Amino acid sequence: MHQIKIRLREARGSRMASRTTLLVALIFPFFFPPNPPVYSQDEKFRLAAAAYLQQLQTVGAETLNSEYETEFFFLLEPREKERYENLPLPERRRYIAGYWRLSDPDPFTPANERLEEHLRRREFARENFKTAKPPYFDDRGQIYLKYGRPKVRYTDPGGAMHLNTELMIFLPQIDPSSTQRGGADSSSFERRVDPAWVFNTGKAIGSLLAPGSATVLENESWNYEHIASNLVFNFVREGSRFRLVTDLRKAVRGGRMRDRTLKTAALYLQRQHLSQVYFNLARDFEEIGHQMRDWPAEFQLNRLDNTVQLTLDRGIRTVKESLRNSPTAAYTYEVSEQSLPFVADIAQFRGEQNQTRVVIGFGVNLGENGADEDSNSVRLTSVTYSYVLSNLLGETLAGADQKKIIPTTASVLGSVGVMEVNCDPARYLLALQAAWIGGRHRSMSRLPLAVRDFRGSHLMISDIQFYLPISPPAETSFEVTAAKTVAYPFAAVLKSMPLIIHFEIYNLTAIGLEKNYRIDYSITEKKTGGNLLSKLAKPFVKKEEGSITLAERRTVTQPTAQESLTLSLEKLRPGSYQLEITVRAERDTAIVAKTSKQFVLAGEK
């Protein structure tokens, strides 16, 4: 499970509620400097990304393992890793290159921002969490490579006197009147902390321990709640490197079992600001502290051991569940452009040389926003549409840009573009983009595309494409691309505008048809339950039709027939409809083909 987020605006960070958390925020940039902006003038990582992919094409098995595979495995799901390990060397190279192409969040820029960020993270990990062997960083570097900079990094130097000193000083510093909330892209929750019970609980635990009875190893906790709820990673130093652990009990060594248990509880108490799970643990420890006062002295310590152990086990199970449900890797791509929502309609037709002709219709309705005027005061809109077609390995097969200029007074469309690509029947990835005002406003979408196969000799029908007639101004000093009809990619059709339906029929002379065939058209309303008020008002509303059916008879003259039909929708009531077209032989019911399309009929604006 991979997670790539595309943000149009950077979210504001959450306010820190406690002085301790504020201190972490102040020293945090020193350990983790801010990532450079997406459109950095520094070409270092852009050049590094190009070199990474170029060298990958010819690298040998040993270098592939040390410089590519070892770190690449951290980003793969178990099934993906198993599939990869069964590939020969050339296919492994292609697989890694395909992974990065498919991870590129913006195929309309020359850079691969995701790969550049990976190389940034790798360089940071190798410099700050270094080890002598591949991947040349410890477990902290592994997590940094997968998720980037944590939201909060908590470090603990450890030591034998850990509990009696740090716990007593740290916990009472929390502001009792504060409320800490998660950031805009994290799970939202409130945490209210009373320093009195925190201090008393810490004091009660601390009084049960002799100084130096157990030793706390140096450890760290990283918070990634901006990626997933309760996503916190813990690390414990072992020798010269840090190891990833799910249970902070691994950070406590020596002493009696009771000493280790209580010191582990203290570690989680210190981290209560990191996640909801840790805060819940602190709350449970408060309850344990209250219960201790009611226990008989001879049972107090034994019950304390068992209760704290059970509480820790319950909290750690929740942490492990959060880790299992977290994405394998995550990346947020932030761009400065403002969103320009657009719609796209894809229709497929038979092409030449056994290929399929894919027609992509774009649409943006800008209204009156940002329209320019020519010398005759005709308001114009200008939008650039782009597409990139790639295979399932992310290799680009085709792409194009198209600038469309249409007077805003010419129709309700605002701006429409139509682009075509011919390709073999297969499964592809299609990226679409609309940009306006020099790219300062743009939107992008990526979707899988299954290209139909129109080869064969049986009766076939293409997809349905909608067109609308428009009347452009008689005089304009600017070239207008739309003259009589315009492809209509929008989901909603206005009742007042005639709808032109276009489709194609194939293999009419090769299937044994006699002289004639029949085309049936059916427009049927997709009914919904509606609320009680609408049902009560229905008898008083002007009656309108809920469907249209008609049939036409055609004579076979060519192998392929291009059909166009203009329909008036004025008698239909507003709502959702399905258009179904059926082509059949008049006498042989086995010779039949169907196609359909859904649309929304809207009233006057």
DRENLUM-226406 format. One record per residue (C-alpha): residue number from 1; chain; x, y, z. Coordinates in nm, 2 decimals, m for minus. Layout:
  num  cadena      px      py      pz
  NUM       A       X       Y       Z
...
END
This chain:
  num  cadena      px      py      pz
    1       A    0.00    0.00    0.00
    2       A    0.16    0.32   m0.12
    3       A    0.03    0.67   m0.04
    4       A    0.09    0.97   m0.26
    5       A   m0.09    1.29   m0.17
    6       A   m0.11    1.59   m0.40
    7       A   m0.18    1.91   m0.22
    8       A   m0.27    2.24   m0.39
    9       A   m0.21    2.44   m0.07
   10       A    0.01    2.37    0.22
   11       A   m0.18    2.30    0.53
   12       A   m0.11    2.49    0.85
   13       A    0.07    2.31    1.12
   14       A   m0.11    2.24    1.45
   15       A   m0.05    2.46    1.75
   16       A    0.16    2.31    2.02
   17       A   m0.02    2.29    2.35
   18       A    0.26    2.23    2.60
   19       A    0.59    2.39    2.67
   20       A    0.76    2.05    2.62
   21       A    0.61    2.01    2.28
   22       A    0.70    2.36    2.20
   23       A    1.06    2.29    2.29
   24       A    1.06    1.99    2.06
   25       A    0.92    2.21    1.78
   26       A    1.20    2.47    1.84
   27       A    1.49    2.21    1.83
   28       A    1.32    2.00    1.56
   29       A    1.44    2.20    1.25
   30       A    1.80    2.15    1.37
   31       A    1.77    1.77    1.35
   32       A    1.54    1.77    1.04
   33       A    1.58    2.08    0.82
   34       A    1.28    2.17    0.61
   35       A    1.25    2.00    0.27
   36       A    1.34    2.22   m0.02
   37       A    1.04    2.35   m0.22
   38       A    0.91    2.15   m0.51
   39       A    1.03    2.40   m0.77
   40       A    1.37    2.45   m0.63
   41       A    1.64    2.63   m0.83
   42       A    1.88    2.37   m0.70
   43       A    1.92    2.11   m0.98
   44       A    2.12    1.87   m0.76
   45       A    1.85    1.61   m0.71
   46       A    1.69    1.66   m1.05
   47       A    2.03    1.57   m1.21
   48       A    2.07    1.29   m0.95
   49       A    1.73    1.15   m1.05
   50       A    1.83    1.15   m1.42
   51       A    2.16    0.98   m1.34
   52       A    1.98    0.73   m1.12
   53       A    1.76    0.61   m1.40
   54       A    2.03    0.62   m1.66
   55       A    2.28    0.41   m1.46
   56       A    2.00    0.17   m1.37
   57       A    1.97    0.05   m1.74
   58       A    2.32   m0.11   m1.74
   59       A    2.41   m0.16   m1.37
   60       A    2.54   m0.51   m1.27
   61       A    2.39   m0.74   m1.01
   62       A    2.62   m0.64   m0.73
   63       A    2.57   m0.27   m0.77
   64       A    2.20   m0.32   m0.83
   65       A    2.17   m0.49   m0.49
   66       A    2.38   m0.24   m0.29
   67       A    2.27    0.09   m0.45
   68       A    1.91    0.01   m0.56
   69       A    1.75   m0.31   m0.43
   70       A    1.84   m0.29   m0.06
   71       A    1.66    0.04   m0.01
   72       A    1.40   m0.03   m0.28
   73       A    1.26   m0.33   m0.08
   74       A    1.15   m0.10    0.20
   75       A    0.90    0.06   m0.04
   76       A    0.74   m0.26   m0.16
   77       A    0.45   m0.46   m0.03
   78       A    0.53   m0.83    0.05
   79       A    0.36   m0.95   m0.27
   80       A    0.54   m0.70   m0.48
   81       A    0.88   m0.80   m0.33
   82       A    0.81   m1.17   m0.39
   83       A    0.72   m1.09   m0.75
   84       A    1.03   m0.88   m0.80
   85       A    1.26   m1.15   m0.66
   86       A    1.14   m1.40   m0.92
   87       A    1.24   m1.16   m1.21
   88       A    1.57   m1.20   m1.40
   89       A    1.82   m0.91   m1.39
   90       A    1.70   m0.71   m1.70
   91       A    1.34   m0.73   m1.58
   92       A    1.45   m0.62   m1.23
   93       A    1.60   m0.30   m1.38
   94       A    1.28   m0.24   m1.57
   95       A    1.06   m0.30   m1.27
   96       A    1.25   m0.04   m1.06
   97       A    1.24    0.22   m1.34
   98       A    0.87    0.15   m1.39
   99       A    0.80    0.19   m1.02
  100       A    0.95    0.54   m1.02
  101       A    0.77    0.64   m1.34
  102       A    0.44    0.53   m1.20
  103       A    0.51    0.71   m0.87
  104       A    0.57    1.04   m1.05
  105       A    0.29    1.27   m0.92
  106       A    0.30    1.50   m1.21
  107       A    0.38    1.36   m1.55
  108       A    0.33    1.71   m1.71
  109       A    0.66    1.84   m1.56
  110       A    1.00    1.73   m1.68
  111       A    1.10    1.63   m1.33
  112       A    1.01    1.31   m1.14
  113       A    0.93    1.48   m0.81
  114       A    0.88    1.15   m0.62
  115       A    1.22    1.01   m0.72
  116       A    1.39    1.34   m0.64
  117       A    1.23    1.33   m0.29
  118       A    1.35    0.97   m0.25
  119       A    1.70    1.08   m0.33
  120       A    1.68    1.37   m0.08
  121       A    1.56    1.13    0.19
  122       A    1.83    0.88    0.11
  123       A    2.11    1.14    0.13
  124       A    1.98    1.27    0.46
  125       A    1.94    0.91    0.60
  126       A    2.30    0.82    0.49
  127       A    2.44    1.13    0.65
  128       A    2.25    1.13    0.98
  129       A    2.18    0.76    1.05
  130       A    2.48    0.61    0.88
  131       A    2.60    0.25    0.89
  132       A    2.89    0.08    0.71
  133       A    2.69   m0.17    0.51
  134       A    2.40   m0.13    0.26
  135       A    2.16    0.04    0.28
  136       A    2.41    0.26    0.47
  137       A    2.16    0.37    0.73
  138       A    2.00    0.22    1.04
  139       A    1.63    0.16    1.10
  140       A    1.57    0.53    1.16
  141       A    1.69    0.59    0.80
  142       A    1.46    0.32    0.68
  143       A    1.15    0.50    0.82
  144       A    1.28    0.83    0.70
  145       A    1.32    0.69    0.35
  146       A    0.96    0.56    0.36
  147       A    0.78    0.85    0.51
  148       A    1.01    1.15    0.52
  149       A    1.04    1.40    0.80
  150       A    0.83    1.31    1.10
  151       A    0.58    1.55    1.25
  152       A    0.74    1.53    1.59
  153       A    1.07    1.36    1.69
  154       A    1.11    1.28    2.06
  155       A    1.46    1.19    2.18
  156       A    1.55    1.03    2.51
  157       A    1.92    1.00    2.62
  158       A    1.83    0.72    2.87
  159       A    2.04    0.64    3.18
  160       A    2.01    0.46    3.52
  161       A    1.86    0.77    3.70
  162       A    1.62    0.82    3.42
  163       A    1.29    0.79    3.61
  164       A    1.38    0.98    3.93
  165       A    1.50    1.28    3.74
  166       A    1.34    1.32    3.40
  167       A    1.00    1.20    3.48
  168       A    0.96    1.42    3.78
  169       A    1.07    1.73    3.59
  170       A    0.91    1.66    3.25
  171       A    0.55    1.57    3.34
  172       A    0.44    1.87    3.55
  173       A    0.54    2.11    3.27
  174       A    0.22    2.05    3.07
  175       A   m0.02    2.34    3.06
  176       A   m0.34    2.23    3.23
  177       A   m0.56    2.48    3.04
  178       A   m0.44    2.39    2.70
  179       A   m0.60    2.18    2.43
  180       A   m0.38    2.02    2.17
  181       A   m0.53    1.93    1.83
  182       A   m0.39    1.73    1.54
  183       A   m0.29    1.92    1.22
  184       A   m0.52    1.97    0.92
  185       A   m0.42    1.64    0.77
  186       A   m0.41    1.43    1.08
  187       A   m0.68    1.27    1.29
  188       A   m0.85    1.53    1.50
  189       A   m0.87    1.48    1.88
  190       A   m0.85    1.68    2.20
  191       A   m0.61    1.61    2.49
  192       A   m0.66    1.78    2.82
  193       A   m0.39    1.72    3.08
  194       A   m0.41    1.79    3.45
  195       A   m0.05    1.83    3.58
  196       A   m0.16    1.74    3.94
  197       A   m0.25    1.38    3.86
  198       A    0.04    1.35    3.62
  199       A    0.28    1.46    3.89
  200       A    0.12    1.24    4.16
  201       A    0.12    0.93    3.93
  202       A    0.48    0.99    3.84
  203       A    0.57    1.04    4.20
  204       A    0.39    0.72    4.31
  205       A    0.57    0.52    4.04
  206       A    0.90    0.68    4.12
  207       A    0.88    0.61    4.49
  208       A    0.87    0.24    4.42
  209       A    1.20    0.24    4.24
  210       A    1.55    0.25    4.38
  211       A    1.79    0.47    4.19
  212       A    1.97    0.28    3.92
  213       A    1.76   m0.03    3.96
  214       A    1.70   m0.05    3.58
  215       A    1.87    0.12    3.29
  216       A    1.70    0.30    3.00
  217       A    1.88    0.27    2.67
  218       A    1.90    0.58    2.44
  219       A    1.57    0.58    2.24
  220       A    1.36    0.79    2.01
  221       A    1.00    0.81    1.90
  222       A    0.88    0.96    1.57
  223       A    0.52    1.08    1.51
  224       A    0.36    1.05    1.17
  225       A    0.00    1.13    1.25
  226       A   m0.02    1.35    0.94
  227       A    0.00    1.02    0.74
  228       A   m0.21    0.79    0.95
  229       A   m0.37    0.79    1.29
  230       A   m0.15    0.67    1.58
  231       A    0.14    0.61    1.34
  232       A    0.44    0.63    1.58
  233       A    0.77    0.46    1.54
  234       A    1.01    0.38    1.83
  235       A    1.38    0.32    1.81
  236       A    1.63    0.19    2.07
  237       A    2.01    0.22    2.05
  238       A    2.19   m0.11    2.03
  239       A    2.56   m0.06    2.00
  240       A    2.63    0.20    1.72
  241       A    2.29    0.19    1.56
  242       A    1.92    0.23    1.64
  243       A    1.68   m0.06    1.60
  244       A    1.31   m0.02    1.52
  245       A    1.08   m0.17    1.81
  246       A    0.71   m0.17    1.86
  247       A    0.74   m0.20    2.23
  248       A    0.94    0.05    2.45
  249       A    1.00   m0.23    2.70
  250       A    1.29   m0.32    2.47
  251       A    1.45    0.01    2.59
  252       A    1.47   m0.09    2.95
  253       A    1.74   m0.33    3.07
  254       A    1.85   m0.49    3.40
  255       A    1.69   m0.47    3.74
  256       A    1.38   m0.65    3.86
  257       A    1.07   m0.71    3.64
  258       A    0.88   m0.45    3.84
  259       A    1.15   m0.19    3.79
  260       A    1.15   m0.25    3.41
  261       A    0.77   m0.24    3.39
  262       A    0.74    0.08    3.58
  263       A    1.02    0.25    3.38
  264       A    0.84    0.14    3.06
  265       A    0.53    0.31    3.19
  266       A    0.73    0.62    3.25
  267       A    0.85    0.62    2.89
  268       A    0.50    0.61    2.76
  269       A    0.39    0.88    3.01
  270       A    0.66    1.11    2.87
  271       A    0.53    1.05    2.52
  272       A    0.16    1.11    2.59
  273       A    0.16    1.41    2.35
  274       A    0.27    1.20    2.05
  275       A   m0.05    1.01    1.98
  276       A   m0.40    0.92    2.10
  277       A   m0.28    0.57    2.20
  278       A   m0.01    0.71    2.42
  279       A   m0.24    0.96    2.57
  280       A   m0.49    0.68    2.65
  281       A   m0.21    0.49    2.82
  282       A   m0.13    0.80    3.04
  283       A   m0.50    0.82    3.13
  284       A   m0.50    0.45    3.22
  285       A   m0.19    0.50    3.44
  286       A   m0.38    0.78    3.62
  287       A   m0.66    0.53    3.70
  288       A   m0.40    0.29    3.82
  289       A   m0.26    0.56    4.05
  290       A   m0.60    0.62    4.20
  291       A   m0.66    0.25    4.25
  292       A   m0.33    0.20    4.43
  293       A   m0.46    0.41    4.73
  294       A   m0.74    0.16    4.78
  295       A   m0.53   m0.16    4.76
  296       A   m0.42   m0.34    5.08
  297       A   m0.04   m0.28    5.13
  298       A    0.04   m0.65    5.10
  299       A   m0.13   m0.68    4.75
  300       A   m0.03   m0.34    4.62
  301       A    0.29   m0.42    4.44
  302       A    0.17   m0.74    4.28
  303       A   m0.15   m0.59    4.15
  304       A    0.05   m0.29    4.03
  305       A    0.28   m0.52    3.82
  306       A   m0.01   m0.71    3.67
  307       A   m0.22   m0.40    3.60
  308       A    0.06   m0.20    3.44
  309       A    0.16   m0.50    3.23
  310       A   m0.20   m0.56    3.10
  311       A   m0.23   m0.19    3.03
  312       A    0.09   m0.18    2.83
  313       A   m0.01   m0.49    2.63
  314       A   m0.34   m0.34    2.54
  315       A   m0.18   m0.01    2.42
  316       A    0.10   m0.18    2.23
  317       A   m0.16   m0.40    2.04
  318       A   m0.33   m0.08    1.92
  319       A    0.01    0.05    1.81
  320       A    0.09   m0.26    1.61
  321       A   m0.26   m0.25    1.45
  322       A   m0.19    0.10    1.34
  323       A    0.14    0.00    1.19
  324       A   m0.02   m0.29    1.00
  325       A   m0.28   m0.05    0.85
  326       A   m0.03    0.22    0.76
  327       A    0.09    0.27    0.40
  328       A    0.41    0.11    0.30
  329       A    0.55    0.45    0.19
  330       A    0.41    0.80    0.17
  331       A    0.48    1.12   m0.01
  332       A    0.30    1.46   m0.03
  333       A    0.35    1.66   m0.35
  334       A    0.28    2.03   m0.29
  335       A    0.22    2.26   m0.58
  336       A    0.16    2.63   m0.58
  337       A   m0.11    2.64   m0.85
  338       A   m0.47    2.70   m0.77
  339       A   m0.72    2.43   m0.87
  340       A   m0.89    2.45   m1.21
  341       A   m1.16    2.18   m1.20
  342       A   m1.23    2.02   m1.53
  343       A   m1.43    1.73   m1.67
  344       A   m1.33    1.47   m1.93
  345       A   m1.53    1.23   m2.14
  346       A   m1.36    0.94   m2.32
  347       A   m1.52    0.77   m2.63
  348       A   m1.36    0.49   m2.83
  349       A   m1.40    0.41   m3.20
  350       A   m1.24    0.18   m3.45
  351       A   m0.92    0.32   m3.59
  352       A   m0.70    0.22   m3.88
  353       A   m0.46   m0.07   m3.89
  354       A   m0.64   m0.27   m3.62
  355       A   m0.59    0.01   m3.37
  356       A   m0.85    0.20   m3.16
  357       A   m0.92    0.57   m3.19
  358       A   m0.96    0.72   m2.84
  359       A   m1.13    1.06   m2.83
  360       A   m1.07    1.26   m2.52
  361       A   m1.31    1.55   m2.46
  362       A   m1.21    1.81   m2.21
  363       A   m1.43    2.08   m2.06
  364       A   m1.38    2.38   m1.82
  365       A   m1.65    2.62   m1.74
  366       A   m1.48    2.94   m1.62
  367       A   m1.79    3.16   m1.63
  368       A   m1.69    3.52   m1.62
  369       A   m1.37    3.46   m1.43
  370       A   m1.05    3.58   m1.60
  371       A   m1.19    3.61   m1.95
  372       A   m1.01    3.85   m2.18
  373       A   m1.16    4.08   m2.44
  374       A   m1.05    4.12   m2.81
  375       A   m1.07    4.44   m3.00
  376       A   m1.44    4.40   m3.06
  377       A   m1.51    4.34   m2.69
  378       A   m1.58    3.97   m2.74
  379       A   m1.51    3.79   m2.41
  380       A   m1.27    3.50   m2.47
  381       A   m1.14    3.21   m2.26
  382       A   m0.82    3.03   m2.33
  383       A   m0.74    2.69   m2.17
  384       A   m0.46    2.45   m2.25
  385       A   m0.55    2.08   m2.24
  386       A   m0.29    1.81   m2.22
  387       A   m0.28    1.43   m2.20
  388       A   m0.01    1.17   m2.15
  389       A   m0.07    0.80   m2.23
  390       A    0.16    0.54   m2.08
  391       A    0.18    0.17   m2.04
  392       A    0.15   m0.01   m1.70
  393       A    0.52    0.04   m1.64
  394       A    0.48    0.41   m1.67
  395       A    0.66    0.43   m2.01
  396       A    0.52    0.72   m2.21
  397       A    0.36    0.62   m2.54
  398       A    0.19    0.94   m2.65
  399       A    0.11    1.29   m2.53
  400       A    0.00    1.62   m2.67
  401       A   m0.11    1.98   m2.57
  402       A   m0.40    2.17   m2.72
  403       A   m0.49    2.53   m2.67
  404       A   m0.86    2.61   m2.71
  405       A   m1.01    2.96   m2.74
  406       A   m1.39    2.99   m2.74
  407       A   m1.60    3.31   m2.68
  408       A   m1.78    3.29   m2.35
  409       A   m2.09    3.43   m2.52
  410       A   m2.09    3.15   m2.78
  411       A   m2.23    2.88   m2.55
  412       A   m2.26    2.76   m2.19
  413       A   m1.95    2.56   m2.23
  414       A   m1.68    2.81   m2.14
  415       A   m1.40    2.61   m2.30
  416       A   m1.39    2.27   m2.47
  417       A   m1.11    2.07   m2.62
  418       A   m1.10    1.74   m2.81
  419       A   m0.79    1.54   m2.86
  420       A   m0.74    1.20   m3.02
  421       A   m0.48    0.92   m2.99
  422       A   m0.46    0.59   m3.18
  423       A   m0.33    0.29   m2.99
  424       A   m0.35   m0.09   m2.97
  425       A   m0.62   m0.25   m2.76
  426       A   m0.47   m0.30   m2.41
  427       A   m0.47   m0.15   m2.06
  428       A   m0.30    0.19   m2.02
  429       A   m0.27    0.48   m1.77
  430       A   m0.40    0.81   m1.89
  431       A   m0.30    1.14   m1.73
  432       A   m0.51    1.45   m1.81
  433       A   m0.45    1.82   m1.73
  434       A   m0.62    2.15   m1.78
  435       A   m0.43    2.48   m1.73
  436       A   m0.54    2.84   m1.75
  437       A   m0.36    3.18   m1.73
  438       A   m0.02    3.06   m1.80
  439       A   m0.05    2.75   m1.58
  440       A   m0.12    2.94   m1.26
  441       A   m0.45    2.76   m1.24
  442       A   m0.45    2.39   m1.32
  443       A   m0.58    2.05   m1.23
  444       A   m0.47    1.70   m1.31
  445       A   m0.61    1.35   m1.29
  446       A   m0.48    1.01   m1.36
  447       A   m0.70    0.71   m1.44
  448       A   m0.67    0.35   m1.58
  449       A   m0.78    0.32   m1.94
  450       A   m0.89   m0.01   m2.09
  451       A   m0.89    0.04   m2.47
  452       A   m1.15   m0.17   m2.65
  453       A   m1.08   m0.42   m2.92
  454       A   m1.28   m0.35   m3.23
  455       A   m1.12   m0.63   m3.43
  456       A   m1.34   m0.92   m3.54
  457       A   m1.63   m0.98   m3.77
  458       A   m1.93   m0.96   m3.54
  459       A   m2.17   m0.67   m3.50
  460       A   m2.01   m0.39   m3.29
  461       A   m2.10   m0.04   m3.17
  462       A   m1.86    0.23   m3.07
  463       A   m1.90    0.44   m2.76
  464       A   m2.15    0.73   m2.77
  465       A   m2.03    1.09   m2.80
  466       A   m2.24    1.40   m2.73
  467       A   m2.23    1.72   m2.93
  468       A   m2.41    2.05   m2.89
  469       A   m2.49    2.31   m3.16
  470       A   m2.37    2.66   m3.08
  471       A   m2.40    2.99   m3.26
  472       A   m2.07    3.19   m3.24
  473       A   m2.08    3.57   m3.28
  474       A   m2.10    3.69   m3.64
  475       A   m1.80    3.91   m3.62
  476       A   m1.49    3.85   m3.41
  477       A   m1.13    3.94   m3.47
  478       A   m1.01    3.62   m3.30
  479       A   m1.01    3.28   m3.46
  480       A   m1.28    3.06   m3.31
  481       A   m1.23    2.69   m3.34
  482       A   m1.60    2.59   m3.28
  483       A   m1.82    2.67   m3.58
  484       A   m2.14    2.46   m3.57
  485       A   m2.12    2.19   m3.32
  486       A   m1.90    2.13   m3.02
  487       A   m1.82    1.80   m2.85
  488       A   m1.99    1.80   m2.51
  489       A   m1.79    1.64   m2.22
  490       A   m2.00    1.78   m1.94
  491       A   m2.22    1.55   m1.73
  492       A   m2.51    1.79   m1.72
  493       A   m2.71    1.88   m2.04
  494       A   m2.94    2.18   m2.05
  495       A   m3.30    2.11   m2.14
  496       A   m3.31    2.41   m2.38
  497       A   m3.02    2.29   m2.60
  498       A   m3.07    2.01   m2.86
  499       A   m2.84    1.71   m2.80
  500       A   m2.66    1.55   m3.09
  501       A   m2.58    1.19   m3.04
  502       A   m2.30    1.04   m3.24
  503       A   m2.18    0.67   m3.26
  504       A   m2.05    0.42   m3.52
  505       A   m2.17    0.07   m3.62
  506       A   m1.91   m0.18   m3.75
  507       A   m1.92   m0.50   m3.97
  508       A   m2.26   m0.44   m4.12
  509       A   m2.18   m0.63   m4.44
  510       A   m1.99   m0.92   m4.28
  511       A   m2.24   m1.06   m4.04
  512       A   m2.51   m1.19   m4.28
  513       A   m2.76   m0.91   m4.24
  514       A   m3.02   m0.88   m4.51
  515       A   m3.10   m0.55   m4.66
  516       A   m3.22   m0.37   m4.35
  517       A   m3.14   m0.33   m3.98
  518       A   m3.30   m0.15   m3.70
  519       A   m3.17    0.11   m3.44
  520       A   m3.37    0.15   m3.11
  521       A   m3.31    0.45   m2.89
  522       A   m3.42    0.46   m2.53
  523       A   m3.37    0.75   m2.28
  524       A   m3.49    0.63   m1.94
  525       A   m3.49    0.83   m1.62
  526       A   m3.29    0.67   m1.33
  527       A   m3.54    0.71   m1.06
  528       A   m3.46    0.78   m0.70
  529       A   m3.68    0.75   m0.39
  530       A   m3.70    1.13   m0.33
  531       A   m3.82    1.29    0.00
  532       A   m4.17    1.31    0.13
  533       A   m4.20    1.68    0.03
  534       A   m4.12    1.61   m0.33
  535       A   m4.38    1.32   m0.34
  536       A   m4.65    1.54   m0.19
  537       A   m4.58    1.82   m0.44
  538       A   m4.57    1.59   m0.74
  539       A   m4.94    1.62   m0.83
  540       A   m4.91    2.01   m0.84
  541       A   m4.60    2.02   m1.06
  542       A   m4.63    2.06   m1.43
  543       A   m4.63    1.71   m1.59
  544       A   m4.32    1.63   m1.79
  545       A   m4.21    1.31   m1.96
  546       A   m3.97    1.07   m1.79
  547       A   m3.85    0.88   m2.10
  548       A   m3.80    0.89   m2.48
  549       A   m3.81    0.59   m2.71
  550       A   m3.79    0.58   m3.08
  551       A   m3.67    0.35   m3.36
  552       A   m3.52    0.39   m3.70
  553       A   m3.48    0.16   m3.99
  554       A   m3.16    0.16   m4.20
  555       A   m3.05    0.00   m4.52
  556       A   m2.71   m0.16   m4.54
  557       A   m2.48    0.02   m4.78
  558       A   m2.13    0.02   m4.62
  559       A   m1.94   m0.20   m4.37
  560       A   m1.94    0.09   m4.13
  561       A   m2.22    0.34   m4.05
  562       A   m2.17    0.67   m3.88
  563       A   m2.49    0.77   m3.71
  564       A   m2.59    1.11   m3.57
  565       A   m2.93    1.19   m3.42
  566       A   m3.05    1.53   m3.28
  567       A   m3.28    1.50   m2.99
  568       A   m3.49    1.77   m2.82
  569       A   m3.50    1.71   m2.44
  570       A   m3.74    2.00   m2.35
  571       A   m4.02    1.76   m2.25
  572       A   m3.81    1.56   m2.01
  573       A   m3.80    1.66   m1.64
  574       A   m3.46    1.74   m1.48
  575       A   m3.29    1.43   m1.34
  576       A   m3.05    1.15   m1.42
  577       A   m3.10    0.95   m1.74
  578       A   m2.95    0.66   m1.92
  579       A   m2.93    0.65   m2.30
  580       A   m2.93    0.30   m2.45
  581       A   m2.88    0.23   m2.82
  582       A   m2.95   m0.12   m2.96
  583       A   m2.87   m0.23   m3.32
  584       A   m3.04   m0.55   m3.43
  585       A   m3.12   m0.75   m3.75
  586       A   m3.48   m0.73   m3.83
  587       A   m3.53   m1.10   m3.87
  588       A   m3.24   m1.26   m3.67
  589       A   m3.27   m1.18   m3.30
  590       A   m2.92   m1.33   m3.24
  591       A   m2.76   m1.05   m3.43
  592       A   m2.76   m0.76   m3.18
  593       A   m2.53   m0.51   m3.02
  594       A   m2.58   m0.25   m2.75
  595       A   m2.41    0.06   m2.60
  596       A   m2.52    0.31   m2.33
  597       A   m2.43    0.64   m2.17
  598       A   m2.55    0.82   m1.86
  599       A   m2.61    1.19   m1.83
  600       A   m2.78    1.45   m1.61
  601       A   m3.05    1.68   m1.75
  602       A   m3.05    2.02   m1.59
  603       A   m3.30    2.30   m1.59
  604       A   m3.23    2.66   m1.71
  605       A   m2.96    2.84   m1.52
END
